[in-house]
Amino acid sequence: MLPFTDDELRPIVSDMLEKARVWIQKDGGDVTLLDIREGKVYVQLQGACVGCGSSGSTIKYGIEKEMKIMIHPDITVINVPHGMEEKLEELN
């Protein structure tokens, strides 16, 4: 369990995603924060990242790894497929 509320996490996560966007955009992609629920960060990769074979690595070994180091080891980042934006509870 994270020692932060979702509202407390939002500005920290948003700042980290803004920094990650710089290197993601260099490859023609992008990342958007959709929501934070119970310490789970729901993002959506866009642009060239959609359908890219490295998108899972971008999430787990790039974004999530950095958040685990900088925020808390129990944080989880979930990539939301296009069309699932209203069904986040199904992605747990």
N, C-alpha and C positions, 0 to 999 in steps of 0.2 A: 504494500500500500504506500502510495506516495504521500509525503508530508505537506503537500500543497493542494489547494483547491484548483479546479479547472480554470476558474477566473484568475487565480494567481499565476498559473502556467501560461496563459494566453500571451501576455506581452513578451515573456522570455522566449517562448516557442516562435512567435512571430518574428522576433529579432533574429533568431538563429536561421529561420527559413529565408529571410531576406538575404543573409550572408551566403546561404547555400544557392540561392537563385543565381548569383553571379556566375558560378561555375557551371550550373545547369544550363543557363541561357547561352553560354559559349558554345554548347553543342546543339543549339536550336530548340531546347526544351524549356520547360518552366514547371514550377510547383506552386500549388495554391493550398492554403490552410482552409479546410472545410469546417472542422469542429474539433473540440477536445472534450472527451467524456470519460470520467473516472480515470484520468491519467493516460488515456489512449488518444494519440494525436492522429486525426484523420486528414490525410492530404490527398491531393490528386495531381498526378503528373500530367503535363500537357505538351503540346507541340511535338517535337521529334521524339520525346520520351514515350509517347503512346505507342505501344507495340514493340518498343525497343527491347532486345534481349537482355540489356544491362539494367533495365529499370528496377528490377528487384534488388540488384546490388546497390543501386543508387540510394534506395530507401534504407535497406538494412545495414549496409557497410559504410554508407556515407552519412545520411541524415540521422538515422536512429543511433548509430554508434556515437556520433558526436553529442547527441542529446543525452545519451546514457552517461557520458563522461562529464558533460558540463552541467546537467540538471539533476538527474537521479538515475541509478542503474535499473530501476523498475519501469521506466517510461517505455512505451511501445509506439511505434509509428506504423500506421496502416495505410497502404495505397488504395484509394477508392476507385474502382473501375468506372469508366464513364457509363452513366445510366443508373448507377447505384447510389447517387448522392442523397436520395431520400430513404435509403434502406441501410443506414449505417449499422443498426442493431444486428443485421444479418451477417456482418463481416467480423464479428467477434471471434 
